[in-house]
Each structure stands twice: as C-alpha cells, then as structure tokens.
Amino acid sequence: MEFKFFRPLTLSLALLLSGCDLEKDIDVDLPGHASQLVVECYLEPGEPIRASVLESAGYFDEVQPPLVPDAEVYVTQHGKRIMLTYNPTLSRQSNRFYTHTSSEIMTGKPGDIYSIEVQDGKGRKATGFTTIIAPVPIDTIAWRFNEEGNALLLTTFADAPGTRNFYRYMTHRNRLQDGYDRSFTASDALTDGKRVSYGSAYDYAPGDTLIVSLFHIEEQYYNFLNSVADAKNANGNPFVQPSRIKSSVQGGVGIFTNLAYDRKTVVISR
C-alpha cells in the first residue's frame, strides 16, 4: 500500500465556471510533509510473523523505492520479543509484499495482546498494539437465480449480542491471488445480536467458483480501511477535502492488527 503526502509548492488550478465562458487561476499553497515510517503488519494464526516497513513521500516527489533497509522491527508475542529480518519478498500465496519476516509462527489466542516496535537509523520510531479476536463463523452461503439465469449470493452469520463488532466481507473468483471480486466493511451498529445476511447483485453464472471470506476485525482496522478508501476517492480531485489516514500506529502511519476469519468455497449451481 502506498501513502502519498504533499510538500510545499504552488499548484495552479484552472477552474472553468459552469455555465460561464470564464476561466480563473487559483494558487494553492500546499502544506509541508515530513517523511514518516509506513508500517503494515497483519498477524494470522498459524502463519509466520511478517511486516512491511516503507517510507512516506511527498505527493510530487520523484518516484523511487521507499524501502527502509536499516529499519529494525520487533513483535512481542507472549512476552517474547521477536526480531524480524529485513528480506523484501512478494508472497505468491497471499499476494502481499513484505520487507521484514520471521520464521516464528503466530500462536495468539483471543484476548492476547501483541505489540510492534519499528525504529530506523534516522531516529524515527513507530509502535502499535493489537488484541487477538475470535473469528465469526459463516452460517450459510446460498444463491438465487433471476429469469436471465444469473445468480446473486447471500452469506449469513450470527452477530454476537452486547458487543461492538466490525466486519470485512470479501469474495474472490477462483483464486485468492487473482484479487477480490467484492469487498466492503460493516459494523453491527444496527444489527447487534441479529442474524445478518450480506448479498450481491446478480453477477454470477452456473459453474462460477467463489471464495467467500468473513473477517471479524478490530475497530482500528475498520477505521483504517474506511479512511484509506476515502483518501483514494479524494486523490487527484481538487474539489474534495483531502482525507487523513486513520492510523493505528503511533509515531508513523499504517496498521498493526490481526486477521480472524471464516472462509468457504462454493460452486454456483442450479
């Protein structure tokens, strides 16, 4: 994931006034940007502990690899401080890029608290915490056909009552590595303790193979995902207020969280 920030300069915007044959130049002084550590780390039970540490750049800076080779990364698990080794790698399985890895396997149980600490040669330091949560099981996956022979998908689960819950729902066609077909986040603000169904449009045909994932996520990850989406929508649009990333990392920007999910594969059939 790439984060871009503005540096001081003057941006000339030509605004064509609607309905008028008038044009006006407006000079906008953009605020300065101090480079920060960008941290992404997702803990997944049974998987090695891995992280990506990059460096933010000004929006109009020259494009160059934002790697931070001298960054030291430590994750604390059950009171044990684990050092991750710098080894830039693209995982074919998850299709994610990691800069730091460890052979240590994540063994956390719901309620366990993990921490991350990142520091580099410039004296920058970023920290974060995550509390392991339990996955929410998918109850049923069903589909319905319309008259044209296309199918919609319905995924149902039970929300736990009396607690604030946040979810990320994703579907992939054929393989996880091919990118998601559908993805959105939701809270249980209106569905606390109820049976919940997530649906789709009539986008599928008989024979389609779908991988359905229901992530039970932390509020900090829910806020992060929504703020990233807002920032993407505002990027390059001079008429939209810039959106700030809601980071869970102190001293930098990014996310440190855990992935708790239930996943099922179905083949659409009549």
Backbone as a ProteinNet text record, in pm:
[ID]
protein_1_A
[PRIMARY]
MEFKFFRPLTLSLALLLSGCDLEKDIDVDLPGHASQLVVECYLEPGEPIRASVLESAGYFDEVQPPLVPDAEVYVTQHGKRIMLTYNPTLSRQSNRFYTHTSSEIMTGKPGDIYSIEVQDGKGRKATGFTTIIAPVPIDTIAWRFNEEGNALLLTTFADAPGTRNFYRYMTHRNRLQDGYDRSFTASDALTDGKRVSYGSAYDYAPGDTLIVSLFHIEEQYYNFLNSVADAKNANGNPFVQPSRIKSSVQGGVGIFTNLAYDRKTVVISR
[TERTIARY]
85.1	0	88	55.6	138.3	64.8	133.9	78.2	154.2	82.5	148	105.4	199.6	174.5	224.7	165.9	202	328	402.7	515.1	485.8	563.3	535.1	559.4	464.1	477.9	350.3	347.7	228.6	165.9	41.6	-31	-131.2	-121.2	-212.1	-325.6	-446.7	-566	-650.1	-683.9	-770.3	-912.7	-996.7	-1135.8	-1226.2	-1297.4	-1391.9	-1528	-1576.7	-1703	-1817.5	-1901.3	-2012.6	-2109.6	-2143.5	-2241.7	-2185.6	-2055.2	-1994.2	-1868.8	-1841.3	-1720.2	-1609.2	-1582.3	-1481.8	-1383.1	-1258.1	-1154.7	-1073.6	-1042.6	-970.6	-863.4	-740.8	-631.9	-631.5	-620	-613.2	-483.9	-404.7	-281.8	-310.2	-272.3	-294.6	-160.5	-129.4	-6.9	-32.4	36.2	16.2	107.5	60.2	140.6	259.7	359.3	479.6	457.2	550.2	540.3	673.4	671.8	789.4	776	876.5	871.3	850.5	763.3	729.9	749.8	760.9	760.8	619	605.4	475.9	482.3	396.3	402.2	272.3	284.8	169.5	208.1	130.1	157.2	25.1	-1.3	-124.9	-88.4	-125.8	-97	-206.8	-164	-259.7	-221.6	-311.4	-279.3	-225.9	-115.2	-56.8	35.1	51	135.3	257.9	368.6	486.4	452.7	525.8	506.5	585	514	575.5	521.8	601.4	561.2	619.4	558.8	610.4	638	760.7	800.7	855.3	787.3	827.7	842.5	862.1	878.9	786.1	710.7	619.9	698.4	635.8	699.2	601.6	652.6	568.9	494.7	375.2	289.7	358.2	438.3	503.3	652.3	696	836.1	867	993.3	1036.6	1011.5	955.4	922.5	1050.2	1064.9	1177.7	1135.3	1203	1163.8	1168.7	1057.3	1052.4	1095.7	1194.1	1238	1319	1319.1	1395.3	1481.3	1595.8	1677.1	1728.7	1747.6	1803.4	1696.2	1570.1	1462.9	1472.7	1460.2	1456.7	1312.7	1263.8	1124.4	1118.2	1040.7	1023.1	873.6	831.3	694.4	701.2	622.6	621.1	504.3	534.8	435.9	453.8	350	354.6	475.2	505.7	617.6	752.5	756.3	882	898.2	1011.3	1038.5	1106.5	1038	1085.8	1134.9	1257.5	1312.5	1283.5	1228.9	1202.3	1320.8	1359.4	1476.1	1437	1521.2	1497.4	1520.9	1414.9	1422.8	1304.2	1309.9	1196.5	1149.6	1021.9	967.3	823.2	787.3	648.2	594.9	497.5	439.9	343	366.2	275.7	144.2	150.2	30	-68.7	-17.9	-105.8	-107.8	-13.4	-0.1	30.4	102.7	142.2	294	337.9	480.3	522.8	628.3	682.1	827.6	867	1008.4	1079.3	1005.4	1064.8	987.7	1060.6	996.9	1063.4	991.3	1042.3	989.6	1067.4	1020.8	928.3	917	830.1	683.9	609.4	469.4	380.7	278.6	184.8	94.4	94.4	20.3	-80.4	-117	-204.7	-345.2	-406.4	-543.9	-626.8	-760.2	-844.2	-817.7	-797.4	-767.5	-621	-532.5	-389	-359	-263.1	-223.2	-83.1	-68.7	60	102.4	232.9	283.4	388.1	405.8	509	589.2	717.9	806.6	898.9	901.1	984.4	1070.6	1200.6	1290	1394.8	1440.9	1539.7	1657.1	1751.2	1874	1854.3	1738.2	1710.9	1650.2	1636	1578.8	1427.8	1365.4	1219.5	1175.6	1062.9	1012.9	861.3	811.6	667.5	628.3	515.2	468.6	319.4	274.2	132.7	96.4	-33.9	-84.9	-206.3	-226.1	-345.6	-388.5	-520	-576.1	-639.1	-594	-642.2	-791.1	-868.5	-1011.5	-1046.8	-1163.7	-1206.6	-1281.1	-1268.8	-1346.6	-1495.2	-1577	-1721.2	-1755.3	-1814	-1839.1	-1949.7	-1931.9	-2036.5	-2139.7	-2266.2	-2372.9	-2406.9	-2446.5	-2487.8	-2444.4	-2421.8	-2399.5	-2500.2	-2581.4	-2684.7	-2684.9	-2755.9	-2767.7	-2905.2	-2944.5	-3075	-3056.8	-3131.4	-3122.2	-3238.4	-3210.1	-3317.7	-3361.1	-3451.8	-3505.8	-3400.4	-3297.4	-3191.7	-3087.4	-3100.8	-3006.7	-2884.7	-2884.2	-2774.1	-2808	-2705.2	-2727.3	-2673.9	-2745.6	-2694.7	-2651.4	-2558.8	-2501.9	-2551.2	-2585.1	-2627.5	-2542.7	-2475.2	-2391.5	-2449.1	-2477.5	-2546.9	-2462.2	-2465.7	-2394	-2468.4	-2432.3	-2495.2	-2400.4	-2447.2	-2367.8	-2383.9	-2271.5	-2274.9	-2338.8	-2435.3	-2504.6	-2421.2	-2447.3	-2388.7	-2245.8	-2186.8	-2050.6	-2046.1	-1952.9	-1936.3	-1852.2	-1908.2	-1839.2	-1824.5	-1713.5	-1683.8	-1640.9	-1678	-1656.4	-1599.1	-1525.5	-1488.9	-1532.3	-1610.8	-1664.8	-1600.3	-1549.3	-1481.8	-1521.7	-1530	-1545.9	-1439.1	-1387.2	-1288.9	-1341.5	-1306.2	-1339.3	-1217.6	-1239	-1139.6	-1020.4	-943.3	-823.4	-811.8	-755.8	-732.7	-629.2	-535	-426.7	-473.3	-594.2	-642.7	-708.5	-711.8	-777.1	-923.2	-977	-1114.5	-1216	-1328.9	-1441.6	-1531.9	-1538.2	-1624	-1562.6	-1565.8	-1510.4	-1578.6	-1621.9	-1674.8	-1662.6	-1673.8	-1668.9	-1805.9	-1833.4	-1961.8	-1945.8	-2032.9	-2038.3	-2174.2	-2188.2	-2316.4	-2399.7	-2376.8	-2449.6	-2601	-2647.7	-2791.5	-2831.6	-2734.7	-2764.7	-2712.4	-2693.6	-2637.4	-2720.6	-2654.3	-2720.4	-2815.9	-2816.5	-2911.8	-2844	-2926.5	-2878.9	-2861.4	-2741	-2705.7	-2681.8	-2729.6	-2705.3	-2642.4	-2532.6	-2469.7	-2500.3	-2543.8	-2581.9	-2500.5	-2531.7	-2462.8	-2566.3	-2519.8	-2604.7	-2607.3	-2683.8	-2690.4	-2567.9	-2452.7	-2325.1	-2266.5	-2330.4	-2266.8	-2345.8	-2272.2	-2331.4	-2305	-2384.9	-2359.6	-2216.7	-2151.4	-2013.8	-1909.8	-1948.6	-1853.8	-1809.1	-1678.9	-1623.3	-1593.7	-1651.4	-1637.5	-1575.9	-1481.2	-1420.9	-1477.8	-1549	-1618.6	-1547	-1510.3	-1437.3	-1511	-1531.4	-1589.8	-1485.2	-1432.9	-1332.7	-1400.8	-1369.4	-1408.7	-1291.5	-1307.9	-1193.8	-1204.6	-1089	-1083.8	-1139.4	-1186	-1236.1	-1126.3	-1001.3	-892.1	-867	-887.8	-871.7	-989.9	-1109.4	-1229.4	-1210.5	-1162.5	-1139.6	-1029.5	-925.2	-814.2	-862	-933.9	-981	-1071.2	-1162.2	-1252.9	-1179.2	-1078.6	-1004.1	-917.5	-862.9	-786.2	-876.3	-997.1	-1092.4	-1127.5	-1147.8	-1178.9	-1062.1	-939.5	-821.3	-806.2	-834.3	-826.8	-929.7	-1049.5	-1155.1	-1121.4	-1048.9	-1015.2	-890.5	-809.7	-682.2	-701.7	-637.9	-644	-767	-857.3	-978.2	-963.7	-943.7	-921.7	-1045.2	-1161.6	-1284.2	-1326.2	-1243.4	-1273.9	-1172.1	-1221.2	-1134	-1040.5	-907.2	-814.4	-852.3	-832.9	-870.9	-746.7	-747.5	-634.6	-652	-541.7	-543.7	-557.5	-654.8	-673.1	-584.6	-465.4	-363.5	-376.3	-337.2	-331.1	-188.7	-96.8	45	81.7	141.5	186	329.8	356.5	489.6	511.9	411.1	419.1	278.5	263.4	131.4	118.9	-0.5	-19.1	-111.1	-98.7	-189	-113.9	-143	-97.2	-219.3	-257.3	-379.9	-367.7	-473.5	-475.7	-594	-578.5	-681.1	-751.7	-880.1	-963.1	-1076.8	-1085.4	-1184	-1231.4	-1349.3	-1401.1	-1408.4	-1374.2	-1368.2	-1425.1	-1506.8	-1568	-1561.3	-1551.9	-1551.1	-1678.4	-1746.2	-1869.2	-1861.9	-1936.4	-1951.1	-2098.5	-2126.5	-2264.7	-2325	-2438.7	-2507.6	-2657.9	-2731.2	-2877.8	-2935.1
-118.9	0	122.9	222.9	340.8	461	537.6	658.9	776.1	876.6	994.7	1117.5	1210.4	1331.5	1451.3	1568.5	1688.8	1754.2	1826.6	1908.2	2052.4	2151.1	2290.7	2318.9	2369.9	2419.9	2492.3	2551.2	2623	2545.4	2511.7	2433.8	2526	2534.5	2619.4	2535.9	2572.8	2500.1	2588.5	2538	2612	2565.9	2656.1	2622.8	2687.3	2605.4	2655	2667.9	2790.9	2814	2762.9	2679.8	2615.5	2720.1	2705.7	2793.7	2927.6	2952.2	3080.7	3055.4	3143.7	3132.3	3208.3	3169	3236.2	3134.2	3172.6	3084.9	3163.9	3099.9	3169.8	3079.8	3133	3059.3	3085.4	2977.3	2988.8	2924.9	2997.4	2944.8	2888.9	2764	2697.6	2657.3	2708.1	2669.2	2542	2435.2	2306.8	2294.7	2231.5	2219.7	2128.1	2144.1	2063.3	1922.3	1836.4	1696.8	1648.7	1591.5	1528.5	1379	1317.8	1176.1	1093.7	992	907.1	760.4	679	535.4	489.4	401.1	343.4	194.8	150.6	14.4	-59.6	-181.6	-270.3	-408.2	-458.4	-590.8	-655.6	-772.1	-845.7	-981.3	-1002.9	-1129.1	-1229.6	-1347.2	-1450.4	-1580.4	-1638.9	-1761.8	-1872	-1933.3	-2042	-1998.1	-1868.5	-1815.1	-1745.1	-1737.5	-1663.5	-1516.8	-1454.8	-1312.4	-1232.4	-1147.1	-1070	-928.1	-835	-694	-625	-513.3	-427.9	-290	-242.4	-111.1	-29.2	79.9	168.6	309.8	404.1	543.7	628.6	717.7	803.7	906.9	957.2	1055.4	1165.7	1281.8	1391.7	1353.6	1408.6	1369.8	1389.6	1495.8	1526.1	1494.6	1418.1	1376.5	1281.9	1275.9	1181.9	1039.6	957.8	820.8	739.4	674.3	587.9	486	371.2	269.7	325.5	323.5	381.8	283.1	196.7	96.7	160.4	94.5	141.2	24.2	-0.1	-118.3	-123.9	-6.6	-8.1	-14.7	-31.6	-39.8	-170.9	-159.7	-276.8	-297.1	-420.3	-449.8	-559.7	-532.1	-629.6	-647.3	-772.5	-804.6	-885.5	-845	-914.8	-1012.5	-1140.3	-1247.2	-1323	-1325.2	-1394.7	-1350.5	-1220.4	-1167.2	-1186.6	-1256.5	-1280.7	-1177.9	-1108.2	-1005.8	-1070.9	-1069.5	-1138	-1034.8	-1053.8	-962.8	-1016.4	-932.1	-969.4	-927.8	-1012.8	-989.7	-917.7	-822.9	-749.9	-842.6	-870.2	-962.1	-935.9	-830.6	-795.4	-914.6	-947.9	-1066.9	-1042.8	-1091.7	-1091.5	-1232.5	-1247.3	-1378.7	-1416.6	-1528.6	-1575	-1622.8	-1674.1	-1727.8	-1617.7	-1510.3	-1401.8	-1283.8	-1282.1	-1170.8	-1040.5	-1050.8	-933.8	-917.6	-790.9	-759.6	-738.3	-807.6	-793.9	-748.9	-662.3	-622.9	-693.9	-734.6	-798.7	-926.8	-1034.6	-1163.2	-1233.9	-1331.8	-1415.7	-1557.2	-1654.5	-1792.8	-1824.5	-1730.8	-1750.2	-1753.7	-1853.1	-1868.3	-1795	-1724.9	-1654.7	-1757.2	-1757.3	-1857.6	-1793.9	-1669.1	-1598.1	-1654.6	-1640.3	-1679.7	-1554.2	-1561.9	-1445	-1386.7	-1255.4	-1185	-1152.9	-1224.2	-1195.9	-1059.5	-988.5	-856.8	-866.5	-821.1	-817.6	-671.5	-651	-516.6	-522.6	-410.5	-398.3	-271.2	-278.4	-162.4	-156.3	-40.7	-19.9	102.9	91.6	206.8	200.3	318.3	321.6	411	420.9	495.9	645.2	697.5	840.8	875.2	776.4	801.5	797.1	760.5	750.4	620.4	627.1	510.1	504.1	386.7	365.5	243.2	252.6	142.9	119.2	0.4	-30.7	-152.7	-170	-282.4	-342.8	-471.2	-537.8	-645	-659.6	-763	-870.6	-994	-1103.6	-1126.1	-1139.1	-1163.5	-1294.7	-1346.5	-1476.1	-1457.4	-1553.1	-1544.7	-1566.1	-1512	-1533.5	-1630.3	-1745.6	-1846	-1805.7	-1842.8	-1827.1	-1937	-1898	-1997.4	-2066.7	-1987.1	-2043.5	-1953.1	-2015.8	-1944.1	-1998.4	-1911.5	-1953.3	-1859.3	-1899.6	-1813.4	-1831	-1728.6	-1729.3	-1680.9	-1744.4	-1707.9	-1617.9	-1529.2	-1449.5	-1513.2	-1448.7	-1506.1	-1516.7	-1434	-1438.1	-1546.1	-1615	-1722	-1677.6	-1552.4	-1502.6	-1518.5	-1534.7	-1563.4	-1452	-1425.9	-1340.5	-1429.7	-1377.9	-1454.1	-1398.5	-1486.2	-1447.4	-1521.1	-1445.7	-1503.7	-1462.4	-1559.5	-1533.1	-1576.9	-1496.6	-1528.6	-1466.3	-1506.3	-1453.6	-1358.5	-1236.4	-1137.1	-1159.9	-1153.1	-1172.6	-1050.6	-1070.8	-957.7	-891.7	-762.3	-691.6	-646.1	-666	-621.1	-546.7	-453.3	-381.3	-467.7	-503.1	-588.6	-519	-549.4	-490.5	-602.5	-587.2	-695.6	-642.5	-732.1	-709.7	-833.8	-811.8	-921.4	-915.8	-1031.9	-1035.7	-1161.7	-1147	-1262.9	-1257.7	-1374.5	-1388.9	-1492.3	-1474.4	-1574	-1664.3	-1792.1	-1895.4	-1900.8	-1789	-1791.3	-1660.9	-1670.8	-1551.1	-1460.3	-1520.7	-1443	-1353.8	-1378.7	-1302.9	-1170.3	-1137.8	-1014.3	-1036.1	-953.3	-976.1	-926.6	-994.6	-960.6	-858	-867	-778.6	-762.4	-639.7	-615.5	-493.8	-507.4	-392.2	-417.3	-309.9	-318.5	-282.3	-331.9	-304	-316.9	-247.7	-261.9	-321.3	-357.8	-412.3	-306.6	-179.5	-70.7	-89.4	-145	-164.7	-312.1	-400.2	-543.9	-619	-551	-615.6	-736.8	-851.7	-973	-1036	-986.7	-1038.5	-1133	-1200.1	-1281.6	-1188.3	-1186.3	-1088.2	-1159.6	-1097	-1150.7	-1042.9	-1078.7	-990.9	-1046	-958.9	-1003.2	-938.1	-973.9	-919.7	-891.6	-837.2	-823.3	-958	-963.7	-1087	-1091.9	-1119.7	-1112.1	-1247.6	-1357.5	-1487.4	-1580.7	-1678.4	-1774.3	-1915.8	-2011.3	-2150.6	-2191.6	-2258.7	-2301.4	-2209.5	-2087.4	-1994.8	-2049.6	-2044.4	-2083.3	-1957.1	-1948.5	-1829.6	-1866.5	-1784.7	-1798.3	-1686	-1721.2	-1623.7	-1613.6	-1491.2	-1468.4	-1367.1	-1402.7	-1311.5	-1284.4	-1161.3	-1120.9	-1052.6	-1096.4	-1026.2	-937.3	-804.7	-713.8	-618.8	-565.2	-465	-331.9	-249.9	-117.9	-35.3	-49.3	28.9	-10.5	-136.8	-180.2	-133.1	-136.5	-85	62.3	142.8	285.3	306.8	224.7	236.4	209.1	98.9	63.6	171.2	224.2	327.4	456.2	491.3	614.5	600.2	480.5	457.2	470.5	415.9	428.4	574.9	652.5	795.2	869.6	834.4	901.1	871.2	747.4	712.3	790.6	805.7	878.2	1026.6	1081.1	1223.6	1252.2	1150.6	1169.2	1224.6	1336.9	1396.3	1479.7	1490.2	1569.8	1701.5	1815.2	1941.9	1996.2	1935.7	1985.5	1904.9	1806.2	1720.6	1746.6	1757.2	1778.2	1658.7	1680.9	1569.3	1490.3	1360.3	1273.1	1219.1	1222	1173.3	1025.4	949.3	808.6	793.1	712.3	684.3	566.4	600.9	500.4	441.5	314.3	252.4	250.8	309.6	311.6	448.6	452	577	606.4	732.8	769.9	746.2	696.8	671.9	663.3	592.7	574.5	429.4	374.1	236.3	159.4	26.8	-59.4	-178.9	-210.5	-333	-398.6	-515.1	-579.5	-729.5	-802.6	-947.1	-984.8	-1095.6	-1140	-1262.9	-1246.7	-1357	-1373.8	-1488.3	-1501.7	-1645.5	-1656.9	-1785.2	-1777.3	-1886.4	-1881.5	-2010.9	-1997.3	-2113.3	-2095.3	-2206.9	-2207.2	-2276.3	-2211.5	-2268.7	-2261.7	-2351.7	-2350.1	-2324.8	-2218.4	-2183.3	-2291.4	-2344.3	-2446.7	-2428.6	-2482	-2473	-2582.4
0	0	0	-78.8	-90.9	-35.1	52.1	109.1	52.2	2.5	-53	25.3	42.5	117.7	38.2	65.9	-6.7	51.2	-33.3	10.1	-30.1	22.9	-10	-158.4	-225.3	-361.3	-396.6	-512	-557.2	-669.9	-651.3	-750.9	-820.3	-950.4	-1027.9	-1080.3	-1041.1	-1083.3	-1173.7	-1289	-1380.5	-1358.9	-1314.6	-1284.2	-1389.6	-1459.4	-1559.3	-1493.9	-1480	-1412	-1496.5	-1432.7	-1502.4	-1556.5	-1684.9	-1746.7	-1789.2	-1762.1	-1798	-1879.4	-1970.4	-2051	-1980.5	-1855.2	-1773.9	-1720.1	-1707.7	-1653.5	-1553.1	-1438.9	-1333.4	-1275.8	-1260.2	-1198.7	-1049.1	-971.7	-826.2	-778.1	-700.9	-644.1	-504.9	-485.6	-357.7	-298.8	-179.3	-110.5	-31.3	-70	-4.1	117.9	223.9	345.2	325.6	411.9	403.9	453.9	420.5	462.1	516.2	635.5	693.4	673.1	613.7	583.7	709.9	701.2	814.7	780.4	884	865.2	834.5	736.3	699.3	732.4	822	874.6	844.9	791.6	775.6	828.8	923.6	978.4	1016.5	957.5	982.9	1042.5	1167.8	1234.5	1201.7	1156.7	1119.5	1189.6	1270.6	1343.8	1252.7	1295.4	1218.4	1107.2	1086.6	979.8	1038.5	961.5	1009.4	1034.9	1125.5	1155	1052.4	977.7	869.9	871.1	821	819.9	697.5	662.5	556.1	614.7	601.3	651	534.1	503.4	395.6	450.6	359.5	398.5	313.8	378.5	303.3	222.8	117	29.2	-3	-40.6	-84.5	-211.2	-227.4	-338.9	-473.5	-485.4	-611.6	-608.6	-508.9	-504.8	-620.4	-656.6	-759.3	-712	-799.3	-762.7	-744.6	-629.8	-602.4	-496.7	-489.8	-391.7	-250	-177.1	-42.6	65.7	35	130.5	243.1	357.5	474	521.6	457.1	487.6	630.2	693.5	829.3	937.8	898.3	997.4	1075.9	1206.3	1293.4	1340.2	1325.7	1356.6	1462.9	1569.3	1676.8	1703.8	1716.4	1755.2	1884.1	1982.4	2111	2115	2139.2	2146.5	2277.4	2359.9	2489.5	2572.6	2567.1	2643.6	2578.3	2465.1	2393.7	2282.1	2281.6	2180.2	2060	1946.1	1825.7	1725.2	1676.5	1575.7	1436.6	1350.4	1212.2	1125.5	1030.9	946.5	818.1	776.8	652.7	534	459.1	345.2	253.3	170.3	83.8	-0.1	13.8	-50.7	-93.2	-211.4	-255.6	-237.2	-148.5	-122	-232.6	-298	-403.1	-343.2	-221.6	-158.3	-121.6	-57.3	-12.3	-108.1	-205.6	-298.9	-226.1	-113.3	-36.2	-40	-31.2	-27.2	117.5	159.3	294.5	286.4	377.7	386.2	500.1	602.5	719.9	752.7	778	804.6	921.9	976.1	1083.1	1063.5	1105.7	1099.4	1216	1310.6	1426.3	1380.9	1430.1	1393.3	1493.3	1442.2	1529.3	1597.5	1731.9	1809.5	1904.5	1880.7	1972.7	1980.7	2096.9	2121.8	2150.2	2131	2158.1	2296.9	2300.4	2424.6	2441.5	2370.5	2378.7	2316	2374.8	2323.1	2264.2	2142.4	2073.1	2054.6	2045.7	2018.4	1908.4	1839.4	1737.2	1763.8	1734.9	1750.9	1630.4	1565.8	1447.8	1470.9	1446	1458.1	1347.2	1304.4	1196.2	1231.5	1137.4	1161.3	1173.8	1133.5	1145.6	1281	1367.4	1499.9	1503.8	1392.3	1390	1457.1	1526.3	1597.2	1585	1550.4	1538.3	1620.8	1688.8	1773	1751.6	1789.3	1778	1860.7	1883.9	1962.7	1892.3	1914.3	1864.1	1963.7	1979.7	2066.5	1979	1997.3	1914.4	1939.2	1831.7	1842.7	1774.2	1805.5	1751.9	1621.1	1530.4	1405.6	1431.8	1343.7	1347.7	1235.6	1268.5	1164.2	1067.4	942.9	841.9	863.2	873.1	890.1	757.9	662.4	533.2	418.1	302.8	177	76.8	22.2	-72.1	-191.7	-297.4	-415.4	-478	-549.9	-616.8	-759.7	-850.4	-991.9	-1032.5	-1126	-1184.7	-1316.6	-1386.7	-1510	-1619.9	-1612.6	-1714	-1685	-1571.9	-1539.5	-1463.1	-1415	-1333.2	-1185	-1103.4	-961.6	-872.8	-762.3	-656.2	-540.5	-458.6	-348.5	-216.2	-122.1	12	115	200.8	306.3	441	527.2	653.7	772.1	878.5	1002.1	1119.1	1240.3	1361.9	1432.4	1455.9	1528.7	1679.1	1751.5	1896.9	1962.8	2053.6	2116.4	2225.6	2247.3	2359.6	2342.4	2224.3	2198.3	2065.7	2053.3	1927.1	1834.6	1720.3	1624.4	1490.3	1424.5	1294	1200.3	1073.5	978.5	846.4	780.1	640.5	563.8	460	379.4	241.6	195	65.7	-11.3	-143	-229.9	-339.5	-373.9	-480.8	-580.1	-704	-806	-827.7	-816.8	-849.2	-753.7	-740.6	-656.1	-578	-456.4	-376.2	-441.8	-512.9	-573.1	-687.2	-738.4	-854.3	-816.5	-687.6	-645.5	-615.4	-526.4	-482.5	-584.5	-581.5	-667.2	-598	-465.4	-386.8	-248.3	-194.1	-61.1	0.4	126.2	198.4	348.6	424.5	570.5	626.5	747.9	813	963.4	1036.3	1181.7	1218.8	1347	1391.6	1464.2	1429.8	1496.1	1484.5	1373.6	1351.7	1355.5	1377.1	1371.1	1493	1604.4	1723.3	1765.4	1774.8	1820.3	1720.8	1597.7	1498.7	1399.1	1324.1	1212.8	1093.2	1036.3	933.5	801	693.4	559.3	472.2	405.4	307.9	169.2	79.4	-53.5	-163.7	-285.3	-402.2	-510.4	-619.5	-737.2	-811.2	-919.7	-999.2	-1091.3	-1029.8	-1101	-1137.7	-1098.8	-1112.2	-1203.5	-1257.7	-1351	-1301.6	-1345.4	-1307.4	-1343.4	-1248.7	-1270.3	-1210.2	-1171.1	-1107.6	-972.1	-948	-818.6	-737.7	-618.5	-535.7	-401.3	-357.8	-225.5	-140.1	-35	49.1	183.7	222.3	347.5	433.5	559.9	657.4	764.7	766.4	863.9	981.8	1102.1	1223.8	1259.2	1250.4	1258.5	1377.1	1416	1521.7	1470.5	1562.6	1524.6	1458.6	1506.9	1448.8	1302.3	1269.6	1130.7	1045.7	1103.5	1036.4	1000.4	1094.6	1069.8	966.1	973.7	879.3	736.5	717.3	583.4	524.5	605.4	555.4	521.8	602.7	575.5	450.3	426.3	304.1	181.7	190.8	79.9	54.2	161.8	146.6	82.5	122.7	67.5	-81.5	-121.2	-263.4	-344.3	-289.6	-359.8	-373.9	-274.6	-277.5	-359.4	-385.5	-453.3	-594.8	-622.3	-754.9	-782.1	-686	-705	-627.9	-696	-627.6	-556.5	-581	-520.9	-399.1	-361	-246.3	-135.9	-12.9	101.3	118.3	128.1	149.3	274.3	267.9	378.3	447.1	579.6	657	688.5	677.3	711.7	863	905.8	1048.3	1085.4	1128.3	1153.8	1293.6	1306.5	1439.4	1491.4	1415.6	1451.6	1506.2	1624.1	1683.3	1639.2	1601.8	1557.1	1409.4	1340.6	1197.1	1142.2	1032.6	973.9	928.5	937.9	894.4	986.1	982.2	1056.5	1113.9	1238.7	1303.9	1363.9	1309.2	1352.8	1333	1366.9	1345.5	1257.6	1186.2	1092.3	1148.7	1181.2	1229.1	1129.6	1065	959.1	943.4	882.7	836.1	684.6	616.2	469.7	412.5	309.9	245.3	93.3	24.6	-122.3	-172.9	-266.2	-323	-474.9	-538.9	-684.7	-715	-788.8	-821	-911.2	-869.1	-947.9	-933	-1025.2	-1019.2	-928.8
[MASK]
++++++++++++++++++++++++++++++++++++++++++++++++++++++++++++++++++++++++++++++++++++++++++++++++++++++++++++++++++++++++++++++++++++++++++++++++++++++++++++++++++++++++++++++++++++++++++++++++++++++++++++++++++++++++++++++++++++++++++++++++++++++++++++++++++++++++++++++

